[in-house]
Every structure is written in C-alpha cells, then in structure tokens.
Amino acid sequence: MFDAAFDPVLTVASGDSVTFECVSGGVEVMPPAGSPYAVPPALQAIHDSKPERIGPHILTGPVAIAGAEPGDTLEVRIEAIEPNNDWGYCAVRPLAGTIPEDFPERYVSHIAVDRTRGVCKPEWGPELPLAPFFGTMGVAPPARYGRLSSREPREHGGNMDNKELVAGSTLYLPVWVPGANFSVGDGHGRQGDGEVCVNALEMGLTGTFTFVLHRASDIGAFAWPRAETPTHYILMGFNEDLDLAMKQALRQTIDFITARSSLTRVQAYQFCSLAVDFRVTQTVNGEKGVHALLKKGLLF
C-alpha cells in the first residue's frame, strides 16, 4: 500500500544508491507441501506476522531522499535487477484479469527459474528468457488521498507494470510529500505487454537504485511518471478506461515534444502518428495503462 503518512525506514542523500531485497506473493499462491520450491525465510516471516493488506503487493520501503519537496522530481536510476529466488508463480483468480468471465476458477502455476542461465520454464510450456523488472515503483501519493491500495497506478507511480523499466533505464517521478518516500516491489521475472491474466512471472528480485533529486526549476515540473531507456523516451497514461489512458499518454507525449522542440502542438500530434509507438502496458490493475515509446535521436 502507499500512504503519505508512512514514516521512512531510511533517509539518503541525492546521488546515493540503495539496494532493495524484495519478496513476492501471499499465502494463497505459495507452493504446496512437498513441492520442490521453498518459501524464502523473509517471505515466510511476513506471512507469519499476518500484516494488514491493502492491495496485492509486498513493498519494500519507503526510503526518503533528504531535501525532496513537493513539486520536485525524483530521478530513479535502475542500476541492477537480479532474481533472488529459484521459482516464481503466475496465477489466474476469480473476478480478475482481462477476461474474468472466461476464466472463473483459480489456477496457479509455479515456474522454475534458472538464475545462472537466465531462463524460466513453466511445467506446461516452453523455456523463456528472463527479463526482470519491478512492476511496482512509486513515491508517496498526495496526502489528500490517504491510504491507497498498491493495485492501481496513479500520478505517484505505483503498480505501472511497465516491462521497459529494466536495469539501465531511468524512471522520473513527481514528488508529492517531503522526502518523496520511494517504495518498490512486485518483482517480475518476465512479462508480456498487457499482463492479461493479472500476473506476470511474479517472483523475488533484488534491485539497486540511484536517487537523484531535481528541483522543479531545473527540469520543469510534471504531474505524471515518465521514463527513459538507452534508446527511447517513455510517456505514460493511466485510466479505468483504456481509451482515456491512451489519450493521456498521447497528450503527455505531445507536451514532452513541444517542450523540447520547435514543433507546434498540431505538428507534434502528426509526429506521434508518424513515429511514436503506443503500447498497452497492462489491462488488469483497475487503472489501465498505455505507454508511448519515442525513439531517441528522431527529434532530439
């Protein structure tokens, strides 16, 4: 869950790096007795404590960045992401997913992970390469929202499930509370765009992040998460209605282009139609996601 009232567990300076060890999964998706897969001790300890749950994810944090204030931007450099477990799961559950009416029964698959070879293999399917990323990364939301489920992505980030945010990419988050208060979790070993059945390869990951604080006057304030990879800029939209998520992502992209080029808004609109890829991020988190991929070097 996310809440502006949560106290940070650690405070660091801008420029510092932090390694987060994250676990994943509630008791309902753990391997059965006699399975070859062991529940990590840190995850078992969480289950044994019977924590309050608002939302489906186990998050690590929050970590505050000294001096961060509302209106600033937190740059999150994703330095490294590594699996910390030898299995993960993918589950279908009633009333969830993209077509829940077609799949009304719970179905959980436990999937073997070979960390040395960088692959995973469901019992029922082919071997697949790992492409690990964190489905949920975010700062504390605006205080007026109170306590939020970790399920829906919003302007603070959260459960974006954007598979482009692998090691080597950078996430930019608007700051809403003093310290920013960054949390991370929901490790994914791999995922297809859409995440249609509600889960990716859910598993424990360890990630290292470098935090860089930017004042609004330095790079310009913005109200929604943005990102970049070595090859692309990424703009995002979230809404219960996928059409409106698409419109938001498109408007974010037009704003991004016009702020950094001499193009007018209508020219940027045409440029998006000519050269920007819009992809469905996920359709299963209540607030659906669309992300735009603008290739670097085409305009700037």
KETI-442839 format. One record per residue: x, y, z of N, C-alpha, C, O in turn; residue in three letters. Coordinates in steps of 0.02 Angstrom, whole numbers, plus 50000, padded with zeros to 5 digits. Example, Ala and Ser with C-alpha at 12.3 -4.5 7.8 and 13.67 -1.06 7.14 Angstrom:
506604971650390506154977550390506604983550390507124983450423ALA;506424988850354506844994750357506455000250394506705005750402SER;
This chain:
500424994050000500005000050000500445006350000501045005950016MET;500155011949983500505018349983500125023150027499505023250027PHE;500495027150066500175031950110500685037450126501255035950146ASP;500485043750116500935049350131501125049550205501625052750223ALA;500735046250248500875046450320501395041350342501615041650400ALA;501595036850299502095031850319502765035150332502985039350293PHE;503085033350387503755035850402504265031850361504185025850351ASP;504785035250337505305031550300505695026950346505795028350405PRO;505925021350317506355016750354507095018650346507525016050382VAL;507235023150298507915025150284507885031950249507425033150210LEU;508365036250264508435042650229509125043050198509625041750231THR;509155044750134509785045150098509845051950065509355055750063VAL;510435053550040510555059750004510475058749929510545053249904ALA;510325064149895510315063949822510995061549797511515064049818SER;510985056749751511595053749725511765047149757512195043549731GLY;511435045449812511565039149845511215033349809510715034249776ASP;511505027349817511215021249791510985016849848511295016649901SER;510435013349837510145008849887509965002249854509695002149799VAL;510124996749888509924990049864509324987649904509344987649966THR;508804985649869508184983249899508114975749884508154973649827PHE;508014971749936507864964749928507114963849935506834965249989GLU;506774961649883506044961349882505804954149874506104950149839CYS;505244952649908504924946149903504224947149874503984952749869VAL;503904941649855503274942249820502814936449835503024930749838SER;502174937949845501664932749849501344931849916501674931649968GLY;500684931349915500304929749976500284922249988500514918349947GLY;500004920350046499994913250064499584909150014499704903150006VAL;499114912349980498674908649935499014906349870498744902249834GLU;499614908949856499964906849795500624903349811501034902249765VAL;500744901549873501354898049891501334890749867500794887849860MET;501914887849854501934880749833501654876249887501734877649947PRO;501324870849867501044866249918501584862249953502154862049930PRO;501404859250008501864854850044502114849349998501724846549960ALA;502754847850003503044842749960503294845349894503584841649854GLY;503184851749880503424854849818504184855449821504474856049875SER;504514855349763505244856549762505434863749776506024865249782PRO;504944868249781505084875349789505004877349862504484875949893TYR;505514880649889505494882749959505274890049963505464894149922ALA;504874891550014504674898550027505254902050061505504899650112VAL;505494907750034506054911250065505904913150137505344915050153PRO;506394912550182506274914150253505984921150263505554922050306PRO;506224926150225505974932950234505234933350215504854937050247ALA;505034929750164504324929750144503904925950196503354928150213LEU;504154920350220503794916550271503694920750334503164920350365GLN;504194924550353504134928850412503584933950403503224935550451ALA;503514936650343502974941450330502304937950336501844940550367ILE;502244931950307501614928350312501434926950385500864927550406HIS;501944924950424501824923150494501594929150535501244928450584ASP;501794935150514501614941250551500904943450537500634947850572SER;500594940550485499904942150466499804949750460499404952650497LYS;500164953050415500114960350410499454962650381499114958950346PRO;499284968850395498714971950362498874972550288499424974650269GLU;498384970750246498494971150174497974975650142497374974450148ARG;498204980750107497774984750064498104984549996498544988549980ILE;497874979849956498184978849891498584972349890498724969549943GLY;498764970149831499034963449823499794962849832500054957249830PRO;500154968349843500884968149839501224968849906500974972149952HIS;501814965749911502264966749967502804971649944503184970149899ILE;502824977549975503294982749954503844983650006503744982550066LEU;504424985649982504994987150025505104994750025505134997849972THR;505154997650084505215004850091504745007350145504495003450186GLY;504615013950145504875018950098505565021550118505755021650177PRO;505935023850067506575027150075506495034450057506255036150003VAL;506695038850103506645046050091507295048750062507835046050076ALA;507235053950021507815057449994507835064250027507375068350019ILE;508355065550064508405071650103508325077850059508645078450006ALA;507895082350081507805088650045507275088549992507105093849965GLY;506995082749975506475082449923505845085949949505635085050006ALA;505555089949905504945093649922504435093049867504615091849809GLU;503785093749883503275093449832503425098349775503625104049786PRO;503325096049714503495099949655504165097949624504295099549566GLY;504595094649664505225092149637505105085849596504545083249592ASP;505635083449564505615077149526506145072549554506715074649565THR;505955066249564506435061249586506645056949527506225053549496LEU;507275057149510507555052849459507785046349492508175046449539GLU;507525040749466507685034149494508065030249440507765027749393VAL;508715029749448509125025949401509125018649422509345016949477ARG;508895014449378508855007249393509515004149374509635002649315ILE;509945003049423510625000949410510684993449397511054991249352GLU;510324989449435510364982149429509734978949456509444981349504ALA;509534973349425508974969349449509164962049440509354959949385ILE;509124958149494509314951149492508784946949528508544948949581GLU;508614941049501508174936449539508514934349603509114933149605PRO;508124933749657508404931249720508054924849742508094922949801ASN;507724921449695507374915249710507404910749649507534913049594ASN;507284904249659507334899549604506654897349577506594892349542ASP;506134901149595505474899849567505054906249571505204910849608TRP;504524906149532504024911449534503344908449521503284902349515GLY;502844912549515502174909949503501804914449454501974920249445TYR;501294911549423500824915349382500134912549399500034906449397CYS;499664916949415499024914549440498444917849403498484923749383ALA;497914914149395497264916649374496804916149434496794910949467VAL;496434921349449495974921049506495294923749486495244927849440ARG;494764921449518494094923749501494014931249504494294934549548PRO;493634933949457493454941049454494044945649439493994951649451LEU;494594942949414495184947049399495434945249329495244940149300ALA;495864949649303496124948449237495734952149184495264955849199GLY;495924951149121495624954749066494964951749044494514955449023THR;494894945149047494254941849029494054936949086494054930949075ILE;493894939649144493734935349201493124930949189493054925649218PRO;492674933349145492074929449131492234922749096491844918049099GLU;492824922449063493034916349030493404911549075493454905549061ASP;493674914049131494104910049174493894911149247494224914949284PHE;493344907949269493074909249336493414905349392493254906549450PRO;493884900849377494194896649428494914898849440495254901149395GLU;495134898049503495834899349520496284894149488496134888249488ARG;496854896549460497344892049430498034895049441498184900449416TYR;498444891549479499104894049497499644889649467499634883549476VAL;500114892649432500684889049405501314891349443501434897249450SER;501694886449467502354887949496502874886449443502884881049414HIS;503314891249432503754891249373504484891149395504694895349434ILE;504854886249371505564885649389505974891149357505864893049299ALA;506454893849395506894899149371507614896849377507834894649430VAL;507974897249321508694895649320509064902349318509134905349265ASP;509304904549376509624911149379510284911249342510474916349314ARG;510634905749340511284905449306511194906249231511574909949199THR;510704902949203510594903249130510134908949111510084910649052ARG;509794911949159509344917449144508714915449107508504918849061GLY;508414909749128507814907249095507314904849148507494903849206VAL;506684904049126506174901049167505804895949125505824896149064CYS;505454891249158505084886149121504464883949159504524880749212LYS;503874885649134503264882749163503244875249151503534872849102PRO;502914871549195502854864349185502484862749121502604857449090GLU;502034867149099501614865749041501864869048977501544868348925TRP;502444872648980502624876448921503364876848907503764873448940GLY;503554881048859504254881348837504684885448885504444889148927PRO;505334884548878505814888548914505804895648886505784896648825GLU;505834900548931505784907648912506354911548944506534910149001LEU;506634916448908507164920448939506884925148992506324927648985PRO;507264926249044507084931149095507204938149069507664939449031LEU;506784942749091506864949949078506604953549139506074956649136ALA;506964953349196506684955449260506594963049266507004966949241PRO;506054964849298505914971849315505424971949373505114966849389PHE;505364977749405504894978549460504234981449434504224986749403PHE;503694977649445503044980149423502814986249460502434990349434GLY;503034986949523502804992549565503404996549590503824994049627THR;503435002749570503915007649594503555014249601503225016449555MET;503615017349659503255023649667503465027449729503795024749774GLY;503265033649730503365037949788502705038449826502195035849804VAL;502715041749883502105042749921501615047149880501835051949848ALA;500975045449881500485049449844500325055949880500535056949937PRO;499945060349847499715066349883499365064549948498975059749950PRO;499485068450000499215066850067498455066650066498165062850106ALA;498125070450024497395070650023497095063950003496505062750017ARG;497475059549972497215053049951497155048150009496795043250005TYR;497515049450064497525044650118497885038250098498355038350058GLY;497655032750126497975026250112497695023250048497095022650039ARG;498155021450002497965018749937498175011449931498695009449956LEU;497755007649897497965000949877498565001349830498655006249794SER;498974996149832499534995849785499314993549716499724993149671SER;498674992149707498444989149644498454994149586498674992449531ARG;498205000249597498105004949542498705009649534498915012749583GLU;498975010249474499485015449462499155022249458498605022949432PRO;499505027249483499235034149481499815038949471500355036849448ARG;499715045249488500235050149474500865049249517501385052149502GLU;500815045249570501405043849610501795037849583502305035849612HIS;501575034949528501875028849502501485022849527500885022249515GLY;501825018349564501485012549591501495006749543502015005349512GLY;500935003249536500894996949500500844998149424500334996549394ASN;501365000849395501365002649324501444996549279501174996549224MET;501794991349303501894985249264502164986649194501944983749144ASP;502654991149191502954992949127503594988949117504094990149150ASN;503574984249070504134979649061504744982949031505274979749027LYS;504694989249010505284992748983505754994949039506334996749025GLU;505524994949101505914997749156506394992749187506374991249247LEU;506824990049144507334985249165507964988949188507984995149186VAL;508464985149209509104988249228509384992249169509374989949112ALA;509634998149184509885002649133509395008049112509575012649076GLY;508775007449134508265012549120508205017249180508475015949233SER;507845022749169507765027949221507035029949226506705031049175THR;506785030249286506095032449300506105039249332506515040649376LEU;505655043649310505585050349339504895050849371504385049649338TYR;504885052549435504265052849473504175059749504504635062449534LEU;503575062649496503445068949531503415067849606503155062749629PRO;503675072549644503695072049717503075075449746502895080949727VAL;502735071849793502105074349821502155075949895501745079649922TRP;502665072949930502735074150001503465075450017503895073249978VAL;503625078750072504325079650091504685072950096504435068250127PRO;505265072450064505645066350065505505061750007505895057149993GLY;504955062749972504725058649916504485051749938503935049749919ALA;504885048149977504685041650006504545036349953503975034949936ASN;505085033649927505065028649873504995021649900505335019749948PHE;504545017749870504465010649886504475006549822504315009149768SER;504645000149828504714995849769504524988749788504594986749846VAL;504284984949739504104977949750503794975049687503884977749632GLY;503414969549696503064966549639503554964449585503484966249527ASP;504064960449605504564958249557504284953749503503904949149516GLY;504484955349441504264951349384504884948549348505334952249330HIS;504884941949340505434938849303505394940049229505904940449194GLY;504784940549203504644942549135503894943949129503504941849172ARG;503714947449075503004949149065502904951048993503344953748960GLN;502314949548967502094952148903501704958548913501364959248964GLY;501734963148865501314969148870500584967048877500344962548843ASP;500234970448922499544968848937499454965149002498974966349038GLY;499924960649018499894956649079499184953849089498884954549142GLU;498924950649035498204949649028497874945249081497294946449097VAL;498224940349109497884935849157497904938549227497624935449272CYS;498234944049240498314947949301499004947149332499214951349371VAL;499374941849315500044940849341500544940249284500384938049229ASN;501164942349299501734940649257502074934549290501744930749324ALA;502724933649280503104928849320503274932549385503764936149389LEU;502854931549435502924935049499503454931549540503424925549551GLU;503954935449564504504932249600504904937349639504824943449630MET;505334934949683505784939249721506344941949678506664938249640GLY;506464948349684507014951749648507394956149697507124958549746LEU;508034957049682508454961849717508654967349668508924965949615THR;508524973549687508664979149642509084984449675509024985849735GLY;509524987449635509934993149658509724999349619509704999249558THR;509585004749656509345010949627509775016749651509985016949709PHE;509905021449606510225027749625509695033249620509345033849570THR;509655037349673509145042649676509475049449665509955051249698PHE;509195053249618509445059949603508855064749607508355063849573VAL;508925069849648508395074649658508475080549611509015083349605LEU;507925082549578507915088349534507395093249559506815091449572HIS;507595099549564507115104749580506685106149519506895105249462ARG;506065108449532505615109849476505915114849428505805114349367ALA;506305119549453506605124649410507155121849366507345125049316SER;507415115849383507965113049344507725109649280508015110649227ASP;507205105449285506985101649227506245102649210505985099549164ILE;505915106949247505205108149236504775103149273504905097149271GLY;504275105549307503835101149345503365097349298503165100049247ALA;503205091249317502685087549281502315083149331502565081849385PHE;501715081049311501255078049360501175070549353500815067549393ALA;501505067449304501425060249293502105057049283502575060349262TRP;502175050549299502805047149289503025047249216502625046849170PRO;503685047749207503995047149141504605042649149504825041349205ARG;504875040349094505465036049098505865036649034505655039648985ALA;506455033749036506845033048975507295026848980507505024849034GLU;507425023948923507895018448916508485021148876508475026948856THR;509005017148864509555019548822509335021548752509675025348718PRO;508755018948729508545020148660507905024248653507775026948599THR;507495024748705506835027848698506655032148759506875030948815HIS;506245037348746505875040848798505195037448806504915035048757TYR;504945037248868504315033748882503845038548918504035041448970ILE;503255039448892502725043448923502135038848938502015034148900LEU;501775040048992501275035249015500605038449028500545044349044MET;500085034249021499405036249038499075030749077499175024849063GLY;498665032649128498305027849170497575030149176497445035949190PHE;497115025549164496405027149174496005020649175496215015649146ASN;495435020649209494995014849208494785013149137494675007349121GLU;494725018249095494515017449025495155017348982495535022148983ASP;495265011948945495875011348905495915016848853496465019148837LEU;495355018948825495365024548777495625030948810496015034648780ASP;495415032148872495645038248906496375037648928496725042648929LEU;496595031548945497305030548958497725032148896498255035148901ALA;497475030048838497815031548775497835039048763498355041748743MET;497295042548775497285049748765497775053248812498115057948792LYS;497805050948874498265053948921498995052948899499395057648900GLN;499155046748879499845045448856500015049648795500565052148789ALA;499535050448750499645054548691499745061848709500205065048683LEU;499335064548753499415071548774500085072548810500415077648801ARG;500275067648852500925068148885501485068348834501975071948842GLN;501425064448781501945064248729501965070748690502505073248676THR;501395073448673501375079848638501685085348682502075089348657ILE;501525085448746501825090348791502585089548794502955094448792ASP;502805083248798503525081848801503875084348739504415087348744PHE;503595083048681503905085048617503915092648610504435095448592ILE;503365095948625503345103248614503785106948664504035112348649THR;503895104048723504335107248773505075106748753505485110548779ALA;505235102248708505945100948691506105102148618506665100748596ARG;505635104748580505745105948508505375112148487505025115348527SER;505445113848425505095119648397504425117748366504085122048337SER;504225111448371503605109248341503005112348377503015113148438LEU;502485114048339501855116048368501485109848393501695104248380THR;500945110848429500575105148455500285100948399500295094748402ARG;500025104048346499745100148292500295096348254500185090848230VAL;500885099448248501445095948216501675090048260501835084748234GLN;501685091148325501875085648370501365079948367501545074148370ALA;500725081748361500185076848354500305072548291500245066348294TYR;500465075848236500615072148175501245067848182501265062248158GLN;501755070648216502365066848226502225060448266502505055148250PHE;501795060848316501615054848354501305049548309501435043648317CYS;500905051748262500585047048216501085043948168500995038348145SER;501615047648153502125045248107502665040948139502925036448108LEU;502825042348202503455039648228503445037048300503955034348322ALA;502895037848336502885035648406502455029348413501915028948384VAL;502705024448451502335018348463501965018848529502265020448581ASP;501325017348528500915017248589500725010048604500425006648562PHE;500895007748664500795000748682500355000248744500375004548788ARG;499974994848747499564993548806500014990648860500284985148851VAL;500104994248915500554992048969500244986249007500544980949014THR;499634987449032499264982249068498524983949067498334989849063GLN;498104978749072497384979749070497054976649132496464974949129THR;497424975949187497174971849243497214975249311497074972049361VAL;497404981549314497524984749379496994989849397497124994349437ASN;496394989249369495894994349383496015000449340495625001949295GLY;496565004049354496805009349310497235006049257497795003849271GLU;496995005749196497365002649142497925007249119497915013249133LYS;498415004449083498995008449063499145008148989499055003048957GLY;499375013748963499655014348896500315017948901500355022948937VAL;500825015548867501455019248866501685020648795501625016448750HIS;501945026648786502205028848721502955027948719503305029448768ALA;503205025648663503925024748653504145029448597503975028548538LEU;504535034448615504815039348568505555037848561505945038648608LEU;505765035748502506455033848491506915039848496506775045148467LYS;507455039148534507935044548541508285045848474508425041248435LYS;508425052248461508775054248400508325056148343508555059148295GLY;507665054748347507215056748294507085064248294507045067348242LEU;507015067048354506895074248361507445077648400507645083248383LEU;507695074448453508175077448497508555071848532509005073148573PHE;
